[in-house]
Amino acid sequence: MDLSAELSVGERIRVLRESRGMSRAALAQLCGRSSDWLKKIETGERELRSHTLLLRLAAALQVHDLAVITGTDGPAASVPLGRLPHPAMPGIWAAVMQRTLTARRSDTPIEPAILQGRVDQTWRLWHTSQHNRTEVGAVLPELIRDIEAAVRTLDGEQRRTALVALSDVYRLTGQATAYVAPAELAWVVADRALAAAQDADQPAAIAAAAWNMGNILRETSYPEEALRVVLEAADLIRPHLDSAPDDWRGIYGALQLHAAVTTAREGREGDAWRYWDKGDQVAKSLPASYVHPSTVFGRANVDFHAVSVATDLRKSQKAIGLADDIDPDTMPSVERQARLWVEVARGHLQRGDRTAALHVMQMAHRIGAETVAYTPSARTVAADLWRNAPRAMRREAGALAEKVGIATG
């Protein structure tokens, strides 16, 4: 179909929809959204910022090249038919979706404290490995089975401790399989993490599981539900904060940062900075060196999130200025360091500076190769650079695209 270069993204979606004889309600349903949402996109009342939703629209409209919708020139940017493949997925799928319902005679429960130690160690691996999905993915199946066996065979306080470990390992599974797991697995692990924490009746575990559920909801384009879940969790844990361990305050701060990013992506600038400020106040109340073991909430993560909030609000100058004042080495998580540079690259792209964006993306890839390769926002930046980088930078942009797994043939 020939689409005028002067058409906006929303107008292109409307033309494509009408050319296929689809009603607005039908297309919206395929994307898991409302007719009113799609109407606002088509009329330009609302900007389409979510790469996930852009891919859903393209797939529903049977468009194989995103440029047909975005109107950009350059090599084809293919619309994937499914999730990005990863070799760890079959083993994780079997452990999660094919679990046994009764204890086997061979199931000798491991001490819950030992299981929690293994989970904590695997979280550390997630945050410190350049190839975190691969290395953590190799460990998860056995760890899931061992903790499930403990929950089935223990009782009393030991079972509650094992349930907290089970919630933690399902949260980690959600992180490790984000963007590579089928949708049904993502929802199962998020729900099991929350259910196990509730069975343990441990407020900090419930709050952490809600933080994880919020991630799933936000990334599947349910921002209102994501915000509701994390704010309810914050309300649940708030009464305990005065006398609680530091990690309880850490997860409370992480919930505030989650709300900040969620509202920023919706363009709610005042709310976004208000939630960020609450997280900032929590960080100031904790020791300067404090880092939450799984969310890595702490001083560095609060500063990193300020860059993300500014970028999501399309305040690129502010985002880059904030990043200039950050020492990345203060962040103990390789994954978060890589994501910071992706956010900075997004800021440079918003300003039209693709040379700077390419340099920063190369840094991000050196720090966390799999973080860049499996994060949609990073892949979007890499695809833009491959398509639109200055002539002198095209070879480097192409090399980055190949490393990230974007076909250049």
Secondary structure, DSSP 8 states (H G I E B T S, - for coil): ----TT--HHHHHHHHHHHTT--HHHHHHHTT--HHHHHHHHHTSS----HHHHHHHHHHTT-SBTHHHH---SS--B--SS----TTHHHHHHHHHT--SS--TT-----HHHHHHHHHHHHHHHHH-TTHHHHHHHHHHHHHHHHHHHHHH--HHHHHHHHHHHHHHHHHHHHHTTTTS-HHHHHHHHHHHHHHHHHHT-HHHHHHHHHHHHHHHHHTT-HHHHHHHHHHHHHHHGGGGGGS-HHHHHHHHHHHHHHHHHHHHTT-HHHHHHHHHHHHHHHHHS-TT-B-TTT--BHHHHHHHHHHHHHHTT-HHHHHHHHHT--GGG---HHHHHHHHHHHHHHHHHTT-HHHHHHHHHHHHHH-HHHHHT-HHHHHHHHHHHHH--GGGHHHHHHHHHHHT----
